[in-house]
Amino acid sequence: MTDYLVYDVFTDQAFGGNQLAIFPDASALPEDRLQKIAAEFNFSEVTFVYPPDNSDHTAKVRIFTPTTEVDFAGHPTIGTIIALSNLGQASPMVLELGVGPLHCTCDDNGAAFTTDVPLQIFSHPDASLVARALGLPDSAIRTDTHEPVQASLGLPFVIAELDSRASLADCRPKTDIFREGAARYPTGLDFAIFAYIRDGWKITSRMFAPLDNIPEDPATGSASATLAALLTDILDAPQSLSFSQGDDMGRPSKIQATTTQNPVSVTLAGNAVQTMVGRLIL
């Protein structure tokens, strides 16, 4: 039997944000069960915590979606930091992820981590294809700041700016078009789309990954961090951004992202609240 915790992440209110299951000590879990456990929860991610490979670090964290293991994700990292802090782990921490060690902090205002993983650009998907995947007309895709871009800080997303809040609300993902996109632009996630609108430093966003059993994600820290790094490059200036996500699905979320330049680093911050404790019986 192995204990687990459930947190709502990127919120300070229960039943908001993004659900996360955390196994604070996963050492006894069979390797061949990890993916099945993540699928059983059917949250967008589950984290499994192990002793670190480097004794100077705090812990090693593995992250699983319902369909695959990923090297990096934002809300699992923030949620795990806060869970470990609540269990008595002192701040600062260093967590080992697939993208390398992340330096993390936690206090009464929430948690934060900084990544200096270089921004990767994989492709520039056809704007019409992105619009069709979102169930929108071509005119809903803005291209004046950037065209749709498939980018990553450890987890790839198609990032697309939309023309209005109304268009963002009108998104109706078409799974068959996502399949077409995944075939044309293959990466780790299957053509996951992070759609957003921007008003200065305020970002409102939605994320869809139906081919990865995530019809919609209420808070996507990794995509928010990727957009922050992308805008730092495009606008040639450090960014301080506030993200609102999840409102359209009744799970409002708040994510803060700040960046530096030369080289670009991204600090992602947010809160989390514990909602459940449980025990896995295998």
Secondary structure as UniProt FT lines:
FT   STRAND          2..9
FT   TURN            14..15
FT   STRAND          18..23
FT   TURN            27..28
FT   HELIX           31..33
FT   HELIX           34..41
FT   STRAND          45..50
FT   TURN            55..56
FT   STRAND          59..64
FT   STRAND          69..70
FT   HELIX           74..86
FT   TURN            87..88
FT   STRAND          93..97
FT   TURN            98..99
FT   STRAND          100..107
FT   TURN            108..109
FT   STRAND          110..115
FT   STRAND          120..123
FT   HELIX           127..133
FT   TURN            134..135
FT   HELIX           138..140
FT   STRAND          141..142
FT   STRAND          149..152
FT   STRAND          156..162
FT   HELIX           165..169
FT   HELIX           175..184
FT   STRAND          193..199
FT   TURN            200..201
FT   STRAND          202..209
FT   HELIX           210..212
FT   STRAND          214..217
FT   HELIX           221..235
FT   STRAND          240..245
FT   HELIX           247..249
FT   STRAND          253..260
FT   TURN            261..264
FT   STRAND          265..270
FT   STRAND          272..280
//
